[in-house]
Amino acid sequence: MKERIKKIIIELLTQRNDRISFAEIERILERKGIRYQGDYSIHTPSNRNVKLWVGMSEDFCKAIVELMFDDRAIIPQNVPSTLYIFDGKVPDYPVVENLHHMYETERWFPIAFSLGNFYEEGN
């Protein structure tokens, strides 16, 4: 299932040639009948309380992490939280105001993905 999710994300990014949010990815997975909800989340490496997304299945979570760090196929970029409002889904956490602050309570750092290698110069 993880590989199918990865393929769908890459196809979506290729077709759109634009950034996509977690909310958009979930909507597509739901349309395709793929289970995406669960108890997993992705957080920043420096602070477990800064969540990138929550309520994910294990396969969905692993697909995103592998696409970013193993396959080096997608790049996360900070976006305004209003993008998620337009996409119809916002986590129930305050938005991160300073990514370098060590938050003691859970916060949300809104991101969207584009195609590219996170490790290439200029990204």
N, CA, C and O atoms as CSV, one atom per row, in Angstrom:
chain,resi,resn,atom,element,x,y,z
A,1,MET,N,N,0.827,-1.190,0.000
A,1,MET,CA,C,0.000,0.000,0.000
A,1,MET,C,C,0.878,1.264,0.000
A,1,MET,O,O,0.556,2.253,-0.660
A,2,LYS,N,N,1.982,1.217,0.743
A,2,LYS,CA,C,2.888,2.370,0.817
A,2,LYS,C,C,3.383,2.764,-0.572
A,2,LYS,O,O,3.417,3.948,-0.904
A,3,GLU,N,N,3.764,1.786,-1.377
A,3,GLU,CA,C,4.279,2.075,-2.714
A,3,GLU,C,C,3.189,2.667,-3.601
A,3,GLU,O,O,3.465,3.538,-4.426
A,4,ARG,N,N,1.967,2.204,-3.438
A,4,ARG,CA,C,0.850,2.758,-4.208
A,4,ARG,C,C,0.608,4.224,-3.823
A,4,ARG,O,O,0.349,5.061,-4.688
A,5,ILE,N,N,0.691,4.526,-2.538
A,5,ILE,CA,C,0.519,5.902,-2.072
A,5,ILE,C,C,1.619,6.794,-2.651
A,5,ILE,O,O,1.346,7.905,-3.105
A,6,LYS,N,N,2.853,6.309,-2.633
A,6,LYS,CA,C,3.961,7.083,-3.191
A,6,LYS,C,C,3.724,7.372,-4.676
A,6,LYS,O,O,3.941,8.491,-5.141
A,7,LYS,N,N,3.286,6.370,-5.399
A,7,LYS,CA,C,3.026,6.526,-6.835
A,7,LYS,C,C,1.933,7.568,-7.076
A,7,LYS,O,O,2.059,8.405,-7.970
A,8,ILE,N,N,0.879,7.519,-6.292
A,8,ILE,CA,C,-0.226,8.473,-6.434
A,8,ILE,C,C,0.257,9.902,-6.167
A,8,ILE,O,O,-0.110,10.824,-6.896
A,9,ILE,N,N,1.073,10.088,-5.133
A,9,ILE,CA,C,1.585,11.422,-4.802
A,9,ILE,C,C,2.447,11.967,-5.938
A,9,ILE,O,O,2.296,13.125,-6.325
A,10,ILE,N,N,3.339,11.153,-6.470
A,10,ILE,CA,C,4.208,11.588,-7.570
A,10,ILE,C,C,3.372,11.902,-8.811
A,10,ILE,O,O,3.622,12.900,-9.488
A,11,GLU,N,N,2.389,11.064,-9.113
A,11,GLU,CA,C,1.523,11.325,-10.266
A,11,GLU,C,C,0.765,12.638,-10.093
A,11,GLU,O,O,0.649,13.421,-11.036
A,12,LEU,N,N,0.254,12.876,-8.898
A,12,LEU,CA,C,-0.486,14.108,-8.623
A,12,LEU,C,C,0.410,15.334,-8.797
A,12,LEU,O,O,0.006,16.319,-9.415
A,13,LEU,N,N,1.608,15.273,-8.260
A,13,LEU,CA,C,2.541,16.395,-8.392
A,13,LEU,C,C,2.960,16.613,-9.849
A,13,LEU,O,O,3.118,17.753,-10.286
A,14,THR,N,N,3.136,15.538,-10.587
A,14,THR,CA,C,3.520,15.634,-11.994
A,14,THR,C,C,2.400,16.259,-12.815
A,14,THR,O,O,2.652,17.109,-13.669
A,15,GLN,N,N,1.175,15.843,-12.561
A,15,GLN,CA,C,0.023,16.379,-13.298
A,15,GLN,C,C,-0.207,17.849,-12.965
A,15,GLN,O,O,-0.476,18.658,-13.853
A,16,ARG,N,N,-0.102,18.185,-11.703
A,16,ARG,CA,C,-0.405,19.549,-11.248
A,16,ARG,C,C,0.735,20.519,-11.487
A,16,ARG,O,O,0.509,21.708,-11.709
A,17,ASN,N,N,1.954,20.016,-11.440
A,17,ASN,CA,C,3.137,20.873,-11.550
A,17,ASN,C,C,3.030,22.060,-10.589
A,17,ASN,O,O,3.382,23.188,-10.934
A,18,ASP,N,N,2.545,21.789,-9.400
A,18,ASP,CA,C,2.353,22.803,-8.376
A,18,ASP,C,C,2.463,22.119,-7.020
A,18,ASP,O,O,2.580,20.897,-6.942
A,19,ARG,N,N,2.425,22.901,-5.968
A,19,ARG,CA,C,2.473,22.343,-4.621
A,19,ARG,C,C,1.143,21.679,-4.278
A,19,ARG,O,O,0.079,22.103,-4.730
A,20,ILE,N,N,1.234,20.608,-3.452
A,20,ILE,CA,C,0.022,19.957,-2.952
A,20,ILE,C,C,0.126,19.831,-1.438
A,20,ILE,O,O,1.205,19.610,-0.889
A,21,SER,N,N,-1.000,19.975,-0.785
A,21,SER,CA,C,-1.052,19.898,0.678
A,21,SER,C,C,-1.394,18.473,1.113
A,21,SER,O,O,-1.825,17.645,0.310
A,22,PHE,N,N,-1.190,18.213,2.397
A,22,PHE,CA,C,-1.614,16.934,2.964
A,22,PHE,C,C,-3.115,16.736,2.764
A,22,PHE,O,O,-3.563,15.625,2.482
A,23,ALA,N,N,-3.890,17.810,2.911
A,23,ALA,CA,C,-5.349,17.713,2.748
A,23,ALA,C,C,-5.714,17.264,1.336
A,23,ALA,O,O,-6.617,16.446,1.162
A,24,GLU,N,N,-5.022,17.789,0.330
A,24,GLU,CA,C,-5.266,17.375,-1.056
A,24,GLU,C,C,-4.900,15.909,-1.262
A,24,GLU,O,O,-5.629,15.164,-1.916
A,25,ILE,N,N,-3.774,15.507,-0.702
A,25,ILE,CA,C,-3.345,14.105,-0.832
A,25,ILE,C,C,-4.395,13.198,-0.210
A,25,ILE,O,O,-4.772,12.189,-0.806
A,26,GLU,N,N,-4.872,13.545,0.982
A,26,GLU,CA,C,-5.887,12.728,1.642
A,26,GLU,C,C,-7.155,12.629,0.799
A,26,GLU,O,O,-7.757,11.559,0.701
A,27,ARG,N,N,-7.554,13.725,0.200
A,27,ARG,CA,C,-8.764,13.721,-0.624
A,27,ARG,C,C,-8.619,12.748,-1.800
A,27,ARG,O,O,-9.555,12.013,-2.115
A,28,ILE,N,N,-7.459,12.742,-2.444
A,28,ILE,CA,C,-7.209,11.839,-3.570
A,28,ILE,C,C,-7.175,10.385,-3.091
A,28,ILE,O,O,-7.751,9.504,-3.730
A,29,LEU,N,N,-6.504,10.140,-1.973
A,29,LEU,CA,C,-6.439,8.773,-1.451
A,29,LEU,C,C,-7.832,8.262,-1.113
A,29,LEU,O,O,-8.151,7.101,-1.369
A,30,GLU,N,N,-8.653,9.120,-0.543
A,30,GLU,CA,C,-10.028,8.721,-0.207
A,30,GLU,C,C,-10.811,8.381,-1.468
A,30,GLU,O,O,-11.536,7.387,-1.496
A,31,ARG,N,N,-10.672,9.190,-2.503
A,31,ARG,CA,C,-11.364,8.918,-3.774
A,31,ARG,C,C,-10.956,7.579,-4.366
A,31,ARG,O,O,-11.752,6.912,-5.027
A,32,LYS,N,N,-9.707,7.191,-4.124
A,32,LYS,CA,C,-9.201,5.927,-4.665
A,32,LYS,C,C,-9.445,4.749,-3.716
A,32,LYS,O,O,-9.042,3.620,-3.996
A,33,GLY,N,N,-10.108,5.029,-2.593
A,33,GLY,CA,C,-10.427,3.960,-1.649
A,33,GLY,C,C,-9.248,3.466,-0.840
A,33,GLY,O,O,-9.241,2.323,-0.382
A,34,ILE,N,N,-8.244,4.319,-0.659
A,34,ILE,CA,C,-7.039,3.932,0.078
A,34,ILE,C,C,-7.132,4.457,1.502
A,34,ILE,O,O,-7.400,5.638,1.724
A,35,ARG,N,N,-6.910,3.573,2.459
A,35,ARG,CA,C,-6.943,3.946,3.870
A,35,ARG,C,C,-5.749,4.841,4.179
A,35,ARG,O,O,-4.600,4.443,3.988
A,36,TYR,N,N,-6.023,6.038,4.652
A,36,TYR,CA,C,-4.957,6.996,4.950
A,36,TYR,C,C,-4.982,7.465,6.399
A,36,TYR,O,O,-4.012,8.062,6.865
A,37,GLN,N,N,-6.062,7.210,7.117
A,37,GLN,CA,C,-6.188,7.681,8.494
A,37,GLN,C,C,-5.588,6.680,9.472
A,37,GLN,O,O,-5.600,5.472,9.237
A,38,GLY,N,N,-5.062,7.210,10.575
A,38,GLY,CA,C,-4.465,6.367,11.595
A,38,GLY,C,C,-3.943,7.192,12.749
A,38,GLY,O,O,-4.334,8.344,12.937
A,39,ASP,N,N,-3.065,6.597,13.512
A,39,ASP,CA,C,-2.539,7.226,14.727
A,39,ASP,C,C,-1.129,7.778,14.563
A,39,ASP,O,O,-0.496,8.145,15.553
A,40,TYR,N,N,-0.631,7.844,13.346
A,40,TYR,CA,C,0.738,8.310,13.112
A,40,TYR,C,C,0.754,9.800,12.774
A,40,TYR,O,O,-0.240,10.368,12.321
A,41,SER,N,N,1.910,10.407,13.007
A,41,SER,CA,C,2.107,11.808,12.650
A,41,SER,C,C,3.547,12.003,12.196
A,41,SER,O,O,4.417,11.168,12.444
A,42,ILE,N,N,3.771,13.122,11.529
A,42,ILE,CA,C,5.125,13.503,11.130
A,42,ILE,C,C,5.438,14.807,11.845
A,42,ILE,O,O,4.643,15.747,11.824
A,43,HIS,N,N,6.603,14.855,12.476
A,43,HIS,CA,C,7.015,16.052,13.200
A,43,HIS,C,C,8.385,16.492,12.701
A,43,HIS,O,O,9.062,15.756,11.982
A,44,THR,N,N,8.781,17.690,13.088
A,44,THR,CA,C,10.113,18.152,12.703
A,44,THR,C,C,11.158,17.371,13.499
A,44,THR,O,O,10.901,16.980,14.638
A,45,PRO,N,N,12.315,17.144,12.919
A,45,PRO,CA,C,13.359,16.400,13.632
A,45,PRO,C,C,13.814,17.083,14.922
A,45,PRO,O,O,14.221,16.411,15.871
A,46,SER,N,N,13.748,18.399,14.960
A,46,SER,CA,C,14.273,19.131,16.112
A,46,SER,C,C,13.278,19.279,17.263
A,46,SER,O,O,13.675,19.604,18.382
A,47,ASN,N,N,11.985,19.042,17.000
A,47,ASN,CA,C,10.989,19.206,18.059
A,47,ASN,C,C,9.761,18.346,17.762
A,47,ASN,O,O,9.012,18.617,16.824
A,48,ARG,N,N,9.570,17.323,18.561
A,48,ARG,CA,C,8.450,16.397,18.372
A,48,ARG,C,C,7.090,17.079,18.519
A,48,ARG,O,O,6.081,16.547,18.056
A,49,ASN,N,N,7.053,18.234,19.148
A,49,ASN,CA,C,5.794,18.948,19.322
A,49,ASN,C,C,5.408,19.792,18.109
A,49,ASN,O,O,4.293,20.311,18.046
A,50,VAL,N,N,6.308,19.930,17.162
A,50,VAL,CA,C,5.992,20.666,15.932
A,50,VAL,C,C,5.591,19.646,14.867
A,50,VAL,O,O,6.434,18.989,14.256
A,51,LYS,N,N,4.287,19.536,14.667
A,51,LYS,CA,C,3.718,18.543,13.759
A,51,LYS,C,C,3.593,19.112,12.354
A,51,LYS,O,O,3.190,20.259,12.160
A,52,LEU,N,N,3.950,18.277,11.376
A,52,LEU,CA,C,3.716,18.626,9.984
A,52,LEU,C,C,2.337,18.131,9.560
A,52,LEU,O,O,1.638,18.796,8.796
A,53,TRP,N,N,1.953,16.958,10.061
A,53,TRP,CA,C,0.611,16.422,9.817
A,53,TRP,C,C,0.331,15.324,10.829
A,53,TRP,O,O,1.249,14.693,11.352
A,54,VAL,N,N,-0.932,15.107,11.094
A,54,VAL,CA,C,-1.356,14.141,12.113
A,54,VAL,C,C,-2.487,13.274,11.569
A,54,VAL,O,O,-3.070,13.572,10.527
A,55,GLY,N,N,-2.787,12.193,12.294
A,55,GLY,CA,C,-3.909,11.318,11.938
A,55,GLY,C,C,-3.653,10.466,10.713
A,55,GLY,O,O,-4.570,10.196,9.937
A,56,MET,N,N,-2.416,10.044,10.534
A,56,MET,CA,C,-2.013,9.305,9.339
A,56,MET,C,C,-1.926,7.809,9.598
A,56,MET,O,O,-1.651,7.375,10.717
A,57,SER,N,N,-2.164,7.027,8.549
A,57,SER,CA,C,-1.895,5.589,8.631
A,57,SER,C,C,-0.383,5.398,8.593
A,57,SER,O,O,0.355,6.298,8.192
A,58,GLU,N,N,0.065,4.239,9.006
A,58,GLU,CA,C,1.500,3.954,8.973
A,58,GLU,C,C,2.033,4.020,7.544
A,58,GLU,O,O,3.105,4.578,7.308
A,59,ASP,N,N,1.289,3.452,6.582
A,59,ASP,CA,C,1.738,3.465,5.187
A,59,ASP,C,C,1.800,4.881,4.617
A,59,ASP,O,O,2.737,5.213,3.890
A,60,PHE,N,N,0.821,5.710,4.936
A,60,PHE,CA,C,0.818,7.094,4.458
A,60,PHE,C,C,2.020,7.843,5.033
A,60,PHE,O,O,2.719,8.553,4.310
A,61,CYS,N,N,2.252,7.684,6.313
A,61,CYS,CA,C,3.370,8.341,6.983
A,61,CYS,C,C,4.699,7.894,6.370
A,61,CYS,O,O,5.541,8.727,6.035
A,62,LYS,N,N,4.884,6.600,6.228
A,62,LYS,CA,C,6.131,6.079,5.665
A,62,LYS,C,C,6.318,6.530,4.217
A,62,LYS,O,O,7.440,6.820,3.803
A,63,ALA,N,N,5.244,6.591,3.453
A,63,ALA,CA,C,5.339,7.026,2.058
A,63,ALA,C,C,5.882,8.447,1.972
A,63,ALA,O,O,6.773,8.725,1.170
A,64,ILE,N,N,5.349,9.343,2.793
A,64,ILE,CA,C,5.801,10.736,2.781
A,64,ILE,C,C,7.269,10.837,3.194
A,64,ILE,O,O,8.059,11.505,2.527
A,65,VAL,N,N,7.627,10.179,4.281
A,65,VAL,CA,C,9.008,10.246,4.781
A,65,VAL,C,C,9.973,9.671,3.748
A,65,VAL,O,O,11.032,10.251,3.509
A,66,GLU,N,N,9.628,8.550,3.136
A,66,GLU,CA,C,10.502,7.956,2.122
A,66,GLU,C,C,10.626,8.847,0.892
A,66,GLU,O,O,11.717,8.992,0.340
A,67,LEU,N,N,9.519,9.445,0.461
A,67,LEU,CA,C,9.584,10.334,-0.701
A,67,LEU,C,C,10.488,11.536,-0.430
A,67,LEU,O,O,11.172,12.012,-1.336
A,68,MET,N,N,10.494,12.027,0.805
A,68,MET,CA,C,11.351,13.166,1.144
A,68,MET,C,C,12.809,12.770,1.317
A,68,MET,O,O,13.695,13.404,0.743
A,69,PHE,N,N,13.069,11.728,2.101
A,69,PHE,CA,C,14.437,11.454,2.547
A,69,PHE,C,C,15.130,10.288,1.851
A,69,PHE,O,O,16.349,10.323,1.686
A,70,ASP,N,N,14.399,9.259,1.440
A,70,ASP,CA,C,15.029,8.120,0.772
A,70,ASP,C,C,15.028,8.303,-0.752
A,70,ASP,O,O,16.072,8.229,-1.400
A,71,ASP,N,N,13.845,8.539,-1.302
A,71,ASP,CA,C,13.714,8.697,-2.754
A,71,ASP,C,C,14.168,10.084,-3.214
A,71,ASP,O,O,14.553,10.282,-4.366
A,72,ARG,N,N,14.112,11.037,-2.279
A,72,ARG,CA,C,14.486,12.428,-2.581
A,72,ARG,C,C,13.713,12.946,-3.793
A,72,ARG,O,O,14.285,13.523,-4.717
A,73,ALA,N,N,12.398,12.724,-3.762
A,73,ALA,CA,C,11.547,13.070,-4.900
A,73,ALA,C,C,10.641,14.260,-4.634
A,73,ALA,O,O,10.158,14.889,-5.576
A,74,ILE,N,N,10.399,14.585,-3.346
A,74,ILE,CA,C,9.522,15.708,-3.021
A,74,ILE,C,C,10.181,16.619,-1.990
A,74,ILE,O,O,10.997,16.192,-1.173
A,75,ILE,N,N,9.792,17.888,-2.062
A,75,ILE,CA,C,10.344,18.899,-1.160
A,75,ILE,C,C,9.196,19.518,-0.364
A,75,ILE,O,O,8.214,19.972,-0.951
A,76,PRO,N,N,9.310,19.539,0.971
A,76,PRO,CA,C,8.295,20.234,1.769
A,76,PRO,C,C,8.617,21.725,1.823
A,76,PRO,O,O,9.773,22.121,1.970
A,77,GLN,N,N,7.573,22.541,1.702
A,77,GLN,CA,C,7.761,23.987,1.776
A,77,GLN,C,C,6.703,24.565,2.695
A,77,GLN,O,O,5.536,24.177,2.638
A,78,ASN,N,N,7.110,25.484,3.532
A,78,ASN,CA,C,6.159,26.156,4.408
A,78,ASN,C,C,5.159,26.941,3.565
A,78,ASN,O,O,5.528,27.621,2.607
A,79,VAL,N,N,3.880,26.833,3.943
A,79,VAL,CA,C,2.809,27.561,3.255
A,79,VAL,C,C,1.929,28.238,4.298
A,79,VAL,O,O,1.929,27.830,5.460
A,80,PRO,N,N,1.188,29.252,3.908
A,80,PRO,CA,C,0.244,29.862,4.848
A,80,PRO,C,C,-0.836,28.849,5.250
A,80,PRO,O,O,-1.249,28.018,4.441
A,81,SER,N,N,-1.275,28.927,6.479
A,81,SER,CA,C,-2.316,28.000,6.943
A,81,SER,C,C,-3.616,28.184,6.166
A,81,SER,O,O,-4.455,27.284,6.143
A,82,THR,N,N,-3.789,29.337,5.533
A,82,THR,CA,C,-5.003,29.563,4.745
A,82,THR,C,C,-5.120,28.595,3.577
A,82,THR,O,O,-6.231,28.305,3.130
A,83,LEU,N,N,-3.998,28.087,3.072
A,83,LEU,CA,C,-4.056,27.076,2.016
A,83,LEU,C,C,-4.864,25.877,2.497
A,83,LEU,O,O,-5.668,25.321,1.749
A,84,TYR,N,N,-4.647,25.485,3.742
A,84,TYR,CA,C,-5.370,24.347,4.293
A,84,TYR,C,C,-6.834,24.687,4.561
A,84,TYR,O,O,-7.705,23.824,4.452
A,85,ILE,N,N,-7.099,25.918,4.903
A,85,ILE,CA,C,-8.490,26.337,5.090
A,85,ILE,C,C,-9.222,26.180,3.761
A,85,ILE,O,O,-10.341,25.669,3.722
A,86,PHE,N,N,-8.592,26.619,2.672
A,86,PHE,CA,C,-9.189,26.471,1.340
A,86,PHE,C,C,-9.330,25.004,0.956
A,86,PHE,O,O,-10.274,24.633,0.258
A,87,ASP,N,N,-8.393,24.164,1.407
A,87,ASP,CA,C,-8.441,22.732,1.101
A,87,ASP,C,C,-9.421,21.981,2.006
A,87,ASP,O,O,-9.714,20.809,1.772
A,88,GLY,N,N,-9.929,22.665,3.047
A,88,GLY,CA,C,-10.990,22.097,3.861
A,88,GLY,C,C,-10.577,21.256,5.044
A,88,GLY,O,O,-11.409,20.559,5.623
A,89,LYS,N,N,-9.290,21.304,5.425
A,89,LYS,CA,C,-8.866,20.508,6.572
A,89,LYS,C,C,-7.702,21.179,7.279
A,89,LYS,O,O,-6.668,21.463,6.674
A,90,VAL,N,N,-7.887,21.429,8.575
A,90,VAL,CA,C,-6.858,22.088,9.383
A,90,VAL,C,C,-6.717,21.313,10.692
A,90,VAL,O,O,-7.718,21.051,11.359
A,91,PRO,N,N,-5.487,20.939,11.073
A,91,PRO,CA,C,-5.304,20.273,12.369
A,91,PRO,C,C,-5.732,21.176,13.521
A,91,PRO,O,O,-5.740,22.401,13.400
A,92,ASP,N,N,-6.078,20.565,14.611
A,92,ASP,CA,C,-6.581,21.295,15.775
A,92,ASP,C,C,-5.440,21.704,16.713
A,92,ASP,O,O,-5.468,21.407,17.907
A,93,TYR,N,N,-4.439,22.387,16.156
A,93,TYR,CA,C,-3.293,22.873,16.916
A,93,TYR,C,C,-3.026,24.319,16.529
A,93,TYR,O,O,-3.343,24.725,15.411
A,94,PRO,N,N,-2.451,25.096,17.427
A,94,PRO,CA,C,-2.018,26.442,17.027
A,94,PRO,C,C,-0.902,26.342,15.985
A,94,PRO,O,O,-0.128,25.385,15.989
A,95,VAL,N,N,-0.824,27.310,15.113
A,95,VAL,CA,C,0.216,27.339,14.078
A,95,VAL,C,C,1.533,27.795,14.701
A,95,VAL,O,O,1.557,28.686,15.550
A,96,VAL,N,N,2.610,27.180,14.275
A,96,VAL,CA,C,3.957,27.535,14.724
A,96,VAL,C,C,4.246,28.975,14.328
A,96,VAL,O,O,4.029,29.370,13.183
A,97,GLU,N,N,4.730,29.744,15.271
A,97,GLU,CA,C,5.105,31.129,14.993
A,97,GLU,C,C,6.593,31.267,14.746
A,97,GLU,O,O,7.018,32.127,13.975
A,98,ASN,N,N,7.396,30.422,15.400
A,98,ASN,CA,C,8.846,30.474,15.255
A,98,ASN,C,C,9.351,29.036,15.223
A,98,ASN,O,O,9.326,28.342,16.240
A,99,LEU,N,N,9.799,28.601,14.078
A,99,LEU,CA,C,10.229,27.213,13.911
A,99,LEU,C,C,11.406,26.848,14.807
A,99,LEU,O,O,11.617,25.668,15.084
A,100,HIS,N,N,12.167,27.816,15.260
A,100,HIS,CA,C,13.339,27.546,16.093
A,100,HIS,C,C,13.017,27.520,17.587
A,100,HIS,O,O,13.873,27.174,18.402
A,101,HIS,N,N,11.805,27.879,17.940
A,101,HIS,CA,C,11.387,27.846,19.343
A,101,HIS,C,C,11.115,26.392,19.754
A,101,HIS,O,O,10.549,25.622,18.979
A,102,MET,N,N,11.515,26.028,20.958
A,102,MET,CA,C,11.260,24.669,21.458
A,102,MET,C,C,9.900,24.646,22.168
A,102,MET,O,O,9.812,24.871,23.375
A,103,TYR,N,N,8.863,24.376,21.409
A,103,TYR,CA,C,7.503,24.350,21.951
A,103,TYR,C,C,7.321,23.170,22.899
A,103,TYR,O,O,7.806,22.067,22.649
A,104,GLU,N,N,6.624,23.425,23.970
A,104,GLU,CA,C,6.335,22.376,24.947
A,104,GLU,C,C,4.949,21.780,24.741
A,104,GLU,O,O,4.621,20.746,25.323
A,105,THR,N,N,4.140,22.424,23.919
A,105,THR,CA,C,2.832,21.885,23.553
A,105,THR,C,C,2.803,21.705,22.041
A,105,THR,O,O,3.585,22.324,21.319
A,106,GLU,N,N,1.905,20.860,21.570
A,106,GLU,CA,C,1.856,20.555,20.150
A,106,GLU,C,C,1.429,21.773,19.326
A,106,GLU,O,O,0.507,22.504,19.685
A,107,ARG,N,N,2.128,21.958,18.224
A,107,ARG,CA,C,1.872,23.030,17.268
A,107,ARG,C,C,1.875,22.429,15.870
A,107,ARG,O,O,2.326,21.304,15.659
A,108,TRP,N,N,1.365,23.201,14.926
A,108,TRP,CA,C,1.305,22.754,13.544
A,108,TRP,C,C,2.120,23.681,12.654
A,108,TRP,O,O,1.989,24.903,12.726
A,109,PHE,N,N,2.960,23.089,11.818
A,109,PHE,CA,C,3.759,23.815,10.841
A,109,PHE,C,C,3.235,23.441,9.456
A,109,PHE,O,O,3.583,22.380,8.938
A,110,PRO,N,N,2.403,24.294,8.843
A,110,PRO,CA,C,1.779,23.936,7.565
A,110,PRO,C,C,2.793,23.892,6.418
A,110,PRO,O,O,3.565,24.826,6.203
A,111,ILE,N,N,2.761,22.774,5.696
A,111,ILE,CA,C,3.645,22.600,4.544
A,111,ILE,C,C,2.839,22.074,3.363
A,111,ILE,O,O,1.742,21.537,3.518
A,112,ALA,N,N,3.412,22.244,2.197
A,112,ALA,CA,C,2.915,21.623,0.967
A,112,ALA,C,C,4.140,21.075,0.241
A,112,ALA,O,O,5.272,21.466,0.528
A,113,PHE,N,N,3.905,20.179,-0.687
A,113,PHE,CA,C,5.004,19.490,-1.368
A,113,PHE,C,C,5.089,19.886,-2.828
A,113,PHE,O,O,4.082,20.178,-3.473
A,114,SER,N,N,6.311,19.889,-3.332
A,114,SER,CA,C,6.556,20.029,-4.763
A,114,SER,C,C,7.573,18.957,-5.152
A,114,SER,O,O,8.241,18.377,-4.296
A,115,LEU,N,N,7.677,18.706,-6.443
A,115,LEU,CA,C,8.677,17.753,-6.918
A,115,LEU,C,C,10.064,18.339,-6.762
A,115,LEU,O,O,10.259,19.543,-6.931
A,116,GLY,N,N,11.013,17.502,-6.444
A,116,GLY,CA,C,12.399,17.957,-6.348
A,116,GLY,C,C,13.153,17.215,-5.272
A,116,GLY,O,O,12.575,16.467,-4.483
A,117,ASN,N,N,14.433,17.430,-5.254
A,117,ASN,CA,C,15.334,16.780,-4.317
A,117,ASN,C,C,15.670,17.761,-3.186
A,117,ASN,O,O,16.279,18.806,-3.416
A,118,PHE,N,N,15.271,17.413,-1.991
A,118,PHE,CA,C,15.486,18.225,-0.798
A,118,PHE,C,C,16.964,18.521,-0.588
A,118,PHE,O,O,17.305,19.524,0.038
A,119,TYR,N,N,17.844,17.672,-1.096
A,119,TYR,CA,C,19.277,17.779,-0.832
A,119,TYR,C,C,20.055,18.491,-1.925
A,119,TYR,O,O,21.259,18.697,-1.773
A,120,GLU,N,N,19.406,18.876,-3.030
A,120,GLU,CA,C,20.109,19.577,-4.087
A,120,GLU,C,C,20.375,21.019,-3.686
A,120,GLU,O,O,19.605,21.615,-2.933
A,121,GLU,N,N,21.459,21.570,-4.186
A,121,GLU,CA,C,21.770,22.975,-3.892
A,121,GLU,C,C,20.667,23.869,-4.411
A,121,GLU,O,O,20.144,23.660,-5.506
A,122,GLY,N,N,20.318,24.862,-3.622
A,122,GLY,CA,C,19.290,25.799,-4.022
A,122,GLY,C,C,17.898,25.438,-3.521
A,122,GLY,O,O,16.963,26.219,-3.695
A,123,ASN,N,N,17.743,24.283,-2.910
A,123,ASN,CA,C,16.429,23.870,-2.374
A,123,ASN,C,C,16.407,23.983,-0.884
A,123,ASN,O,O,15.392,23.681,-0.257
